[in-house]
Amino acid sequence: MFYLINLSHVSPKYLTTHPVQNSTNLFLTYVVRSSLAALTCVRLSVSQFLFLVSLYMARPPSYGTYVFPAWSLAVGWLMVCASIICVPAYAIYKFLITPGTVQEV
């Protein structure tokens, strides 16, 4: 969950030459990044829940007394899924092309 925290760009020399300033900045960096990681996980969970509930509760669209055919509902959901699938597909792609093992990353 907290894999977003990466302080490898901070050199040890910089930390030793600016101890007070860096301890505050380092703490804030940990707090902000941890908070963002946690909030992102919560937001994604809520979004997935709402998507699945919407998919389950979907009714055929209608206009007055006319009920549109079932294929129109399928086309609408395919359009929704086409835009939603981009984010997890890119995350999986980046995970697969990243060098090293899961423990190293």
Secondary structure as UniProt FT lines:
FT   TURN            3..4
FT   TURN            8..9
FT   HELIX           12..17
FT   HELIX           19..56
FT   STRAND          62..63
FT   TURN            64..65
FT   STRAND          66..67
FT   HELIX           70..84
FT   HELIX           86..97
FT   TURN            102..104
//
